[in-house]
Amino acid sequence: MVDKNWSPVFREIGGSLFKSPESEVLKTFFVRSPHKMRKMCNFTRLIRMLRLFIYCKCMIVSKKDSEYHTPALFAESLEGLNINPSGVYVDVTFGGGGHSRGILERLGKGGRLYGFDQDGDAEKNSLDDERFVFVRSNFRYLSNFMRYYKEKRIDGLIADLGVSSHHLDDEMRGFSFRFKGVLDMRMNNRAGRTAADVLNMYPEENLADVFYLYGELKNSRRIASVIARTRELQPFREVSDLLEVLKPFLGKEKEKKFLAQVFQALRIEVNREMQALHELLLQALRLLTEGGRLVVITYHSLEDRLVKNFMKSGNVEGRVAQDFYGNVQSPVHPLGKVIIPSSEEVERNPRSRSAKLRVAEKKAL
């Protein structure tokens, strides 16, 4: 029989692991009914029940994270970081905290993790861990904050780019053409121009460039022309205003793809995503220690091309420097080939289908 002194132990375990409303049913059994544990006839059964106890809590945490955003290529990206338990790491796209939780699980007491996100909604997901610091900022200011926190070097950085499921499913943010919200699309809704501002204020030629460069739309000039004529009669305010103008361009077979390209182009321009990524990569290179890992998940060809070039050459243009003997001279080198989600993951998380994971390591000088 289990000694009665075990009861306070399980109360302590229950109190530390279970703090959320969803756990009340399990807490009732494990914490409020310790007499049931005394009926367990051997220590092995106790261990099995305790494992179930912890597993259920992990599932609750995982469910909360998936409601905000389900990370793509989760295990592969953490493996790419090659985490040193006492190292310093940065998750520059904190979001729901999925990758950050995985990193903290692998860090020891001496490790540190910084999570960047410019969205106030993400800040609500901040982790209660003394090894973790949440930074509400665009990752383009990575160096500034590392200097502020007196971190001269980091051992790894992970970036899960693109837009989160939380943003796509929030009709008030205007990221998706599925809803009738306002044309906002700002990751940081405290500052900066909105998608409506871009549509209403950009010169027609600049609008065409946005749709061509960031949406890869061949009919970008026609789209910009129609938008310019329409806004003279009535300014754009809501998603429905834009959808109405785009109706003549919609084909029966590729309607969703076309709209996705238009909204992608606007989102990238509103948030200056390509410029921010450019700055991030250069800063990461300066901060990474020798052997430090850079892990990046991209979701469209523009991001992926830039990241691929950088990991091969150390610059976003992809200019490869060579020595006298023709050997490539680059401060980083890619590790392995690009990784894409398995068919099982895509079935489980359809939004991961376009994800591409690339990993690079900083070379020793």
C-alpha positions as a Markdown table, in Angstrom:
| # | Residue | x | y | z |
|---|---|---|---|---|
| 1 | Met | 0.0 | 0.0 | 0.0 |
| 2 | Val | 1.1 | 3.6 | -0.6 |
| 3 | Asp | 2.1 | 5.5 | 2.5 |
| 4 | Lys | -0.2 | 8.3 | 3.6 |
| 5 | Asn | 2.7 | 10.7 | 3.4 |
| 6 | Trp | 2.4 | 10.5 | -0.4 |
| 7 | Ser | -0.8 | 12.7 | -0.3 |
| 8 | Pro | 1.0 | 16.0 | 0.3 |
| 9 | Val | 3.4 | 15.1 | -2.5 |
| 10 | Phe | 0.6 | 14.7 | -5.1 |
| 11 | Arg | -1.1 | 17.8 | -3.8 |
| 12 | Glu | 2.1 | 19.7 | -4.5 |
| 13 | Ile | 2.5 | 18.2 | -7.9 |
| 14 | Gly | -1.1 | 19.0 | -8.7 |
| 15 | Gly | -0.8 | 22.6 | -7.5 |
| 16 | Ser | 2.3 | 23.3 | -9.6 |
| 17 | Leu | 1.2 | 21.6 | -12.8 |
| 18 | Phe | -2.5 | 22.5 | -12.9 |
| 19 | Lys | -3.4 | 26.2 | -12.9 |
| 20 | Ser | -5.9 | 26.4 | -15.8 |
| 21 | Pro | -9.7 | 26.1 | -15.6 |
| 22 | Glu | -9.7 | 23.3 | -18.2 |
| 23 | Ser | -7.9 | 21.1 | -15.7 |
| 24 | Glu | -10.5 | 21.1 | -12.9 |
| 25 | Val | -11.7 | 17.5 | -13.7 |
| 26 | Leu | -8.2 | 16.1 | -13.4 |
| 27 | Lys | -7.4 | 18.2 | -10.4 |
| 28 | Thr | -10.5 | 16.8 | -8.6 |
| 29 | Phe | -9.2 | 13.3 | -9.0 |
| 30 | Phe | -5.5 | 13.8 | -8.3 |
| 31 | Val | -5.5 | 16.6 | -5.7 |
| 32 | Arg | -8.9 | 16.5 | -4.0 |
| 33 | Ser | -9.1 | 12.7 | -3.8 |
| 34 | Pro | -5.7 | 11.5 | -2.6 |
| 35 | His | -7.4 | 8.6 | -0.8 |
| 36 | Lys | -7.9 | 7.0 | -4.2 |
| 37 | Met | -4.1 | 6.9 | -4.6 |
| 38 | Arg | -3.8 | 4.9 | -1.4 |
| 39 | Lys | -5.7 | 2.2 | -3.1 |
| 40 | Met | -3.0 | 1.8 | -5.7 |
| 41 | Cys | -1.1 | -1.4 | -4.8 |
| 42 | Asn | 2.3 | -0.6 | -6.2 |
| 43 | Phe | 4.7 | 2.1 | -7.1 |
| 44 | Thr | 4.7 | 1.2 | -10.8 |
| 45 | Arg | 1.0 | 2.0 | -11.1 |
| 46 | Leu | 1.6 | 5.4 | -9.4 |
| 47 | Ile | 4.3 | 6.3 | -11.9 |
| 48 | Arg | 1.9 | 5.3 | -14.8 |
| 49 | Met | -0.8 | 7.5 | -13.4 |
| 50 | Leu | 1.6 | 10.4 | -12.9 |
| 51 | Arg | 2.8 | 10.1 | -16.5 |
| 52 | Leu | -0.9 | 10.3 | -17.6 |
| 53 | Phe | -1.3 | 13.3 | -15.3 |
| 54 | Ile | 1.6 | 15.2 | -16.9 |
| 55 | Tyr | 0.6 | 14.1 | -20.4 |
| 56 | Cys | -3.0 | 15.5 | -20.0 |
| 57 | Lys | -1.5 | 18.9 | -18.9 |
| 58 | Cys | 0.8 | 18.9 | -21.9 |
| 59 | Met | -2.2 | 18.3 | -24.2 |
| 60 | Ile | -4.1 | 21.2 | -22.6 |
| 61 | Val | -1.2 | 23.5 | -23.2 |
| 62 | Ser | -0.8 | 22.2 | -26.8 |
| 63 | Lys | -4.5 | 22.8 | -27.4 |
| 64 | Lys | -4.2 | 26.4 | -26.2 |
| 65 | Asp | -1.3 | 27.0 | -28.6 |
| 66 | Ser | -3.1 | 25.4 | -31.5 |
| 67 | Glu | -6.0 | 27.7 | -31.1 |
| 68 | Tyr | -3.7 | 30.6 | -31.7 |
| 69 | His | -1.4 | 29.0 | -34.3 |
| 70 | Thr | -0.1 | 25.5 | -35.0 |
| 71 | Pro | 3.6 | 25.6 | -35.7 |
| 72 | Ala | 4.7 | 23.9 | -38.9 |
| 73 | Leu | 7.6 | 21.5 | -38.9 |
| 74 | Phe | 7.8 | 21.8 | -35.2 |
| 75 | Ala | 10.1 | 18.8 | -34.4 |
| 76 | Glu | 12.3 | 19.5 | -37.4 |
| 77 | Ser | 12.9 | 23.1 | -36.6 |
| 78 | Leu | 13.9 | 22.4 | -32.9 |
| 79 | Glu | 16.2 | 19.7 | -34.1 |
| 80 | Gly | 17.8 | 22.2 | -36.5 |
| 81 | Leu | 18.5 | 24.5 | -33.6 |
| 82 | Asn | 20.7 | 21.8 | -32.0 |
| 83 | Ile | 19.9 | 23.4 | -28.6 |
| 84 | Asn | 22.7 | 23.8 | -26.0 |
| 85 | Pro | 21.0 | 23.6 | -22.6 |
| 86 | Ser | 23.0 | 26.6 | -21.3 |
| 87 | Gly | 22.7 | 28.6 | -24.5 |
| 88 | Val | 21.0 | 31.8 | -25.5 |
| 89 | Tyr | 18.2 | 31.5 | -28.1 |
| 90 | Val | 15.8 | 33.9 | -29.8 |
| 91 | Asp | 12.3 | 33.1 | -31.2 |
| 92 | Val | 11.6 | 36.1 | -33.4 |
| 93 | Thr | 8.1 | 35.1 | -34.2 |
| 94 | Phe | 6.7 | 34.1 | -30.8 |
| 95 | Gly | 2.9 | 34.1 | -31.8 |
| 96 | Gly | 1.2 | 31.4 | -29.7 |
| 97 | Gly | 4.5 | 30.3 | -28.1 |
| 98 | Gly | 4.7 | 26.9 | -29.6 |
| 99 | His | 8.4 | 26.9 | -30.7 |
| 100 | Ser | 9.3 | 28.8 | -27.5 |
| 101 | Arg | 7.8 | 26.1 | -25.3 |
| 102 | Gly | 9.7 | 23.5 | -27.2 |
| 103 | Ile | 13.0 | 25.4 | -26.7 |
| 104 | Leu | 12.4 | 25.9 | -23.0 |
| 105 | Glu | 11.8 | 22.2 | -22.5 |
| 106 | Arg | 15.3 | 21.6 | -23.9 |
| 107 | Leu | 17.1 | 24.4 | -22.0 |
| 108 | Gly | 18.7 | 24.0 | -18.6 |
| 109 | Lys | 18.6 | 26.4 | -15.7 |
| 110 | Gly | 21.4 | 28.5 | -17.2 |
| 111 | Gly | 19.7 | 28.8 | -20.6 |
| 112 | Arg | 17.9 | 31.9 | -21.8 |
| 113 | Leu | 15.2 | 32.5 | -24.4 |
| 114 | Tyr | 13.9 | 35.8 | -25.9 |
| 115 | Gly | 10.6 | 35.8 | -27.7 |
| 116 | Phe | 9.8 | 38.7 | -30.2 |
| 117 | Asp | 6.4 | 39.6 | -31.4 |
| 118 | Gln | 5.0 | 43.0 | -32.3 |
| 119 | Asp | 1.3 | 41.9 | -31.9 |
| 120 | Gly | -0.4 | 42.7 | -28.6 |
| 121 | Asp | -2.4 | 39.5 | -28.9 |
| 122 | Ala | 0.8 | 37.4 | -28.9 |
| 123 | Glu | 1.9 | 39.2 | -25.7 |
| 124 | Lys | -1.1 | 37.6 | -23.9 |
| 125 | Asn | 0.6 | 34.2 | -24.6 |
| 126 | Ser | 3.8 | 35.1 | -22.8 |
| 127 | Leu | 5.4 | 32.3 | -20.8 |
| 128 | Asp | 5.8 | 32.3 | -17.0 |
| 129 | Asp | 9.4 | 31.1 | -16.9 |
| 130 | Glu | 12.3 | 32.9 | -15.4 |
| 131 | Arg | 14.5 | 31.9 | -18.4 |
| 132 | Phe | 12.1 | 33.6 | -20.8 |
| 133 | Val | 11.8 | 37.3 | -21.8 |
| 134 | Phe | 9.0 | 38.5 | -24.1 |
| 135 | Val | 9.9 | 41.5 | -26.3 |
| 136 | Arg | 7.0 | 43.3 | -27.9 |
| 137 | Ser | 8.8 | 44.6 | -31.0 |
| 138 | Asn | 9.4 | 43.9 | -34.7 |
| 139 | Phe | 12.3 | 41.5 | -35.1 |
| 140 | Arg | 14.0 | 44.1 | -37.3 |
| 141 | Tyr | 15.2 | 45.6 | -33.9 |
| 142 | Leu | 16.8 | 42.4 | -32.8 |
| 143 | Ser | 20.3 | 43.9 | -32.2 |
| 144 | Asn | 18.9 | 46.9 | -30.2 |
| 145 | Phe | 17.1 | 44.6 | -27.7 |
| 146 | Met | 20.0 | 42.1 | -27.4 |
| 147 | Arg | 22.2 | 45.1 | -26.6 |
| 148 | Tyr | 19.6 | 46.3 | -24.1 |
| 149 | Tyr | 19.6 | 42.9 | -22.4 |
| 150 | Lys | 23.4 | 42.7 | -22.5 |
| 151 | Glu | 23.5 | 39.7 | -24.8 |
| 152 | Lys | 26.6 | 39.9 | -27.0 |
| 153 | Arg | 26.1 | 36.5 | -28.7 |
| 154 | Ile | 23.3 | 34.1 | -29.3 |
| 155 | Asp | 23.5 | 30.3 | -30.0 |
| 156 | Gly | 20.5 | 30.1 | -32.2 |
| 157 | Leu | 17.6 | 31.9 | -33.8 |
| 158 | Ile | 14.3 | 30.6 | -35.2 |
| 159 | Ala | 11.9 | 32.5 | -37.4 |
| 160 | Asp | 8.5 | 31.1 | -38.4 |
| 161 | Leu | 7.6 | 33.7 | -41.1 |
| 162 | Gly | 4.3 | 34.6 | -42.7 |
| 163 | Val | 0.9 | 35.2 | -41.1 |
| 164 | Ser | -0.4 | 33.1 | -38.1 |
| 165 | Ser | -3.7 | 31.2 | -38.1 |
| 166 | His | -4.8 | 33.6 | -35.4 |
| 167 | His | -4.5 | 36.6 | -37.7 |
| 168 | Leu | -6.2 | 34.8 | -40.6 |
| 169 | Asp | -9.1 | 33.8 | -38.5 |
| 170 | Asp | -9.6 | 37.2 | -36.9 |
| 171 | Glu | -12.1 | 39.0 | -39.1 |
| 172 | Met | -11.4 | 42.3 | -37.5 |
| 173 | Arg | -7.7 | 42.3 | -38.7 |
| 174 | Gly | -8.5 | 42.1 | -42.4 |
| 175 | Phe | -5.9 | 39.5 | -43.3 |
| 176 | Ser | -8.3 | 37.1 | -45.0 |
| 177 | Phe | -10.7 | 37.5 | -47.9 |
| 178 | Arg | -13.1 | 35.1 | -46.1 |
| 179 | Phe | -14.4 | 37.8 | -43.8 |
| 180 | Lys | -16.0 | 41.3 | -44.1 |
| 181 | Gly | -13.7 | 43.1 | -41.7 |
| 182 | Val | -11.8 | 46.3 | -42.2 |
| 183 | Leu | -8.8 | 46.5 | -44.5 |
| 184 | Asp | -6.1 | 46.7 | -41.8 |
| 185 | Met | -3.5 | 43.9 | -42.1 |
| 186 | Arg | -1.1 | 45.4 | -39.6 |
| 187 | Met | 0.8 | 42.9 | -37.5 |
| 188 | Asn | 1.3 | 45.8 | -35.0 |
| 189 | Asn | -2.0 | 47.5 | -34.8 |
| 190 | Arg | -0.6 | 50.4 | -32.7 |
| 191 | Ala | 1.2 | 52.1 | -35.6 |
| 192 | Gly | 1.8 | 52.2 | -39.3 |
| 193 | Arg | -0.3 | 52.5 | -42.4 |
| 194 | Thr | -3.2 | 50.0 | -43.1 |
| 195 | Ala | -4.0 | 48.1 | -46.2 |
| 196 | Ala | -6.8 | 50.7 | -46.8 |
| 197 | Asp | -4.2 | 53.5 | -46.7 |
| 198 | Val | -2.1 | 51.7 | -49.3 |
| 199 | Leu | -5.1 | 51.3 | -51.6 |
| 200 | Asn | -6.3 | 54.8 | -51.1 |
| 201 | Met | -3.0 | 56.8 | -51.1 |
| 202 | Tyr | -0.4 | 55.0 | -53.2 |
| 203 | Pro | 0.2 | 56.3 | -56.7 |
| 204 | Glu | -1.2 | 53.9 | -59.4 |
| 205 | Glu | 2.3 | 53.0 | -60.5 |
| 206 | Asn | 3.4 | 52.1 | -57.0 |
| 207 | Leu | 0.4 | 50.0 | -56.5 |
| 208 | Ala | 1.2 | 48.1 | -59.6 |
| 209 | Asp | 4.7 | 47.4 | -58.3 |
| 210 | Val | 3.3 | 46.1 | -55.0 |
| 211 | Phe | 1.0 | 43.6 | -56.8 |
| 212 | Tyr | 3.8 | 42.6 | -59.2 |
| 213 | Leu | 6.7 | 42.3 | -56.8 |
| 214 | Tyr | 4.9 | 40.9 | -53.7 |
| 215 | Gly | 1.9 | 39.1 | -55.3 |
| 216 | Glu | 3.7 | 38.0 | -58.5 |
| 217 | Leu | 0.6 | 39.0 | -60.5 |
| 218 | Lys | 1.2 | 39.5 | -64.2 |
| 219 | Asn | -1.9 | 41.7 | -64.6 |
| 220 | Ser | -0.8 | 44.1 | -61.8 |
| 221 | Arg | -1.1 | 47.2 | -63.9 |
| 222 | Arg | -4.7 | 46.5 | -64.8 |
| 223 | Ile | -5.6 | 45.8 | -61.1 |
| 224 | Ala | -3.9 | 49.0 | -60.0 |
| 225 | Ser | -5.7 | 51.0 | -62.7 |
| 226 | Val | -9.1 | 49.7 | -61.6 |
| 227 | Ile | -8.4 | 50.5 | -58.0 |
| 228 | Ala | -7.2 | 54.0 | -58.8 |
| 229 | Arg | -10.4 | 54.8 | -60.7 |
| 230 | Thr | -12.6 | 53.3 | -58.0 |
| 231 | Arg | -11.1 | 55.2 | -55.1 |
| 232 | Glu | -11.8 | 58.5 | -56.8 |
| 233 | Leu | -15.5 | 57.7 | -56.3 |
| 234 | Gln | -15.3 | 56.0 | -52.9 |
| 235 | Pro | -12.3 | 55.2 | -50.7 |
| 236 | Phe | -11.6 | 51.6 | -49.7 |
| 237 | Arg | -12.5 | 50.8 | -46.1 |
| 238 | Glu | -13.5 | 47.1 | -45.9 |
| 239 | Val | -12.5 | 43.8 | -47.4 |
| 240 | Ser | -15.8 | 43.7 | -49.3 |
| 241 | Asp | -14.9 | 47.0 | -51.0 |
| 242 | Leu | -11.7 | 45.4 | -52.5 |
| 243 | Leu | -13.5 | 42.1 | -53.4 |
| 244 | Glu | -16.1 | 44.0 | -55.4 |
| 245 | Val | -13.4 | 45.7 | -57.5 |
| 246 | Leu | -11.6 | 42.4 | -58.0 |
| 247 | Lys | -14.6 | 40.5 | -59.4 |
| 248 | Pro | -13.7 | 41.0 | -63.1 |
| 249 | Phe | -10.3 | 39.4 | -62.5 |
| 250 | Leu | -11.6 | 36.2 | -60.8 |
| 251 | Gly | -11.4 | 33.0 | -62.8 |
| 252 | Lys | -13.6 | 30.1 | -61.9 |
| 253 | Glu | -10.7 | 27.7 | -61.2 |
| 254 | Lys | -8.1 | 29.9 | -59.6 |
| 255 | Glu | -10.2 | 32.4 | -57.6 |
| 256 | Lys | -8.8 | 31.6 | -54.2 |
| 257 | Lys | -5.2 | 31.6 | -55.5 |
| 258 | Phe | -5.6 | 35.0 | -57.1 |
| 259 | Leu | -7.2 | 36.6 | -54.0 |
| 260 | Ala | -4.5 | 35.0 | -51.8 |
| 261 | Gln | -1.8 | 36.7 | -54.0 |
| 262 | Val | -3.5 | 40.1 | -53.8 |
| 263 | Phe | -3.9 | 39.9 | -50.0 |
| 264 | Gln | -0.3 | 38.6 | -49.7 |
| 265 | Ala | 1.0 | 41.6 | -51.6 |
| 266 | Leu | -0.9 | 44.1 | -49.5 |
| 267 | Arg | 0.1 | 42.4 | -46.2 |
| 268 | Ile | 3.8 | 42.3 | -47.2 |
| 269 | Glu | 3.7 | 46.0 | -48.2 |
| 270 | Val | 1.8 | 47.1 | -45.1 |
| 271 | Asn | 4.2 | 45.4 | -42.7 |
| 272 | Arg | 7.4 | 45.9 | -44.7 |
| 273 | Glu | 8.0 | 42.2 | -44.4 |
| 274 | Met | 10.8 | 41.8 | -47.0 |
| 275 | Gln | 12.8 | 44.7 | -45.6 |
| 276 | Ala | 12.4 | 43.4 | -42.1 |
| 277 | Leu | 13.5 | 40.0 | -43.1 |
| 278 | His | 16.5 | 41.4 | -44.8 |
| 279 | Glu | 17.5 | 43.3 | -41.7 |
| 280 | Leu | 16.9 | 40.3 | -39.5 |
| 281 | Leu | 19.2 | 38.0 | -41.4 |
| 282 | Leu | 22.1 | 40.5 | -41.4 |
| 283 | Gln | 21.7 | 41.1 | -37.6 |
| 284 | Ala | 21.4 | 37.4 | -36.9 |
| 285 | Leu | 24.7 | 36.8 | -38.7 |
| 286 | Arg | 26.4 | 39.3 | -36.5 |
| 287 | Leu | 24.9 | 38.0 | -33.3 |
| 288 | Leu | 25.3 | 34.3 | -33.8 |
| 289 | Thr | 28.3 | 32.6 | -32.1 |
| 290 | Glu | 30.5 | 30.3 | -34.1 |
| 291 | Gly | 28.5 | 27.1 | -34.7 |
| 292 | Gly | 25.3 | 29.0 | -33.9 |
| 293 | Arg | 22.2 | 27.9 | -35.9 |
| 294 | Leu | 19.8 | 29.9 | -38.0 |
| 295 | Val | 16.4 | 28.2 | -38.5 |
| 296 | Val | 13.9 | 29.8 | -40.9 |
| 297 | Ile | 10.4 | 28.6 | -42.0 |
| 298 | Thr | 9.1 | 30.4 | -45.1 |
| 299 | Tyr | 5.7 | 30.2 | -46.8 |
| 300 | His | 6.1 | 31.8 | -50.2 |
| 301 | Ser | 8.8 | 32.0 | -52.9 |
| 302 | Leu | 9.8 | 35.6 | -52.2 |
| 303 | Glu | 10.8 | 34.8 | -48.6 |
| 304 | Asp | 12.3 | 31.4 | -49.5 |
| 305 | Arg | 14.5 | 32.9 | -52.3 |
| 306 | Leu | 15.9 | 35.5 | -50.0 |
| 307 | Val | 16.6 | 33.0 | -47.2 |
| 308 | Lys | 18.1 | 30.5 | -49.6 |
| 309 | Asn | 20.4 | 33.1 | -51.1 |
| 310 | Phe | 21.5 | 34.3 | -47.6 |
| 311 | Met | 22.3 | 30.8 | -46.3 |
| 312 | Lys | 24.4 | 30.1 | -49.4 |
| 313 | Ser | 26.3 | 33.4 | -49.6 |
| 314 | Gly | 25.9 | 35.4 | -46.4 |
| 315 | Asn | 24.0 | 38.1 | -48.3 |
| 316 | Val | 20.4 | 38.4 | -49.5 |
| 317 | Glu | 21.4 | 39.1 | -53.1 |
| 318 | Gly | 23.1 | 35.7 | -53.4 |
| 319 | Arg | 26.5 | 37.0 | -54.5 |
| 320 | Val | 28.9 | 34.2 | -53.9 |
| 321 | Ala | 32.5 | 35.3 | -53.1 |
| 322 | Gln | 35.3 | 32.9 | -53.9 |
| 323 | Asp | 39.0 | 32.8 | -53.0 |
| 324 | Phe | 41.9 | 32.4 | -55.5 |
| 325 | Tyr | 41.2 | 28.7 | -55.8 |
| 326 | Gly | 37.5 | 29.0 | -56.4 |
| 327 | Asn | 36.4 | 28.0 | -52.9 |
| 328 | Val | 33.2 | 29.7 | -51.7 |
| 329 | Gln | 33.8 | 32.3 | -49.0 |
| 330 | Ser | 30.7 | 32.7 | -46.9 |
| 331 | Pro | 30.2 | 33.3 | -43.1 |
| 332 | Val | 27.4 | 30.7 | -43.1 |
| 333 | His | 26.7 | 27.4 | -44.7 |
| 334 | Pro | 23.4 | 25.6 | -45.2 |
| 335 | Leu | 22.9 | 22.3 | -43.4 |
| 336 | Gly | 21.2 | 19.6 | -45.5 |
| 337 | Lys | 18.4 | 20.2 | -48.0 |
| 338 | Val | 15.2 | 22.2 | -47.6 |
| 339 | Ile | 12.6 | 20.4 | -45.5 |
| 340 | Ile | 8.9 | 20.3 | -46.3 |
| 341 | Pro | 6.0 | 18.9 | -44.2 |
| 342 | Ser | 5.1 | 15.3 | -44.6 |
| 343 | Ser | 1.7 | 14.3 | -46.1 |
| 344 | Glu | 0.6 | 13.4 | -42.5 |
| 345 | Glu | 1.4 | 16.9 | -41.2 |
| 346 | Val | -0.4 | 18.6 | -44.1 |
| 347 | Glu | -3.5 | 16.5 | -43.5 |
| 348 | Arg | -3.3 | 17.4 | -39.8 |
| 349 | Asn | -2.4 | 21.1 | -40.4 |
| 350 | Pro | -3.4 | 22.1 | -43.9 |
| 351 | Arg | -1.9 | 25.6 | -43.5 |
| 352 | Ser | 1.6 | 24.0 | -43.3 |
| 353 | Arg | 1.4 | 22.8 | -46.9 |
| 354 | Ser | 3.5 | 25.6 | -48.3 |
| 355 | Ala | 6.1 | 25.7 | -45.5 |
| 356 | Lys | 9.8 | 25.3 | -46.2 |
| 357 | Leu | 12.4 | 24.9 | -43.5 |
| 358 | Arg | 16.0 | 25.9 | -44.0 |
| 359 | Val | 18.8 | 25.6 | -41.5 |
| 360 | Ala | 22.3 | 27.2 | -41.6 |
| 361 | Glu | 25.3 | 27.3 | -39.3 |
| 362 | Lys | 27.7 | 30.1 | -38.7 |
| 363 | Lys | 31.2 | 29.2 | -39.7 |
| 364 | Ala | 34.3 | 29.5 | -37.5 |
| 365 | Leu | 36.4 | 32.5 | -38.5 |
